[in-house]
Amino acid sequence: MKNLKPIPKFKSESDERKFWTTHDSTEYVDWSKARKAVFPNLKPTCRSISLRIPMAMLDKLRVLANKRDVPYQSLLKTFLADRLKKESVSH
């Protein structure tokens, strides 16, 4: 078994980030003892925005959402996610 170096104490997250970009974690951590972590309640960070769209477009979105029995905001996020995925594949 290899002797591991002690992990230093960091003054800030920024200092810790800088340290790990220039050091090999295998010199400090025995990864053979690592266990998989599960965080079932984590949710992605969201931000509220204001978006101006024509009323006719909003009405169509609400009709589509109603047919699918989902909130129109959720349907809009799905549409945006699909388009972003498509755009990232094509570029």
GIKA-V271610 format. One line per field, one symbol per residue. psi: psi as a letter, one per 30 degrees, with the letter a starting at -180 (. if undefined). Layout:
BEGIN
psi=???
END
This chain:
BEGIN
psi=kkkkkkklkkfleeeeeeeffgkjffffkjffgkkkkkifgkkkklkklkkjlkeeeeeeeeeeeeefhlkeeeeeeeeeeeeeeeefef.
END
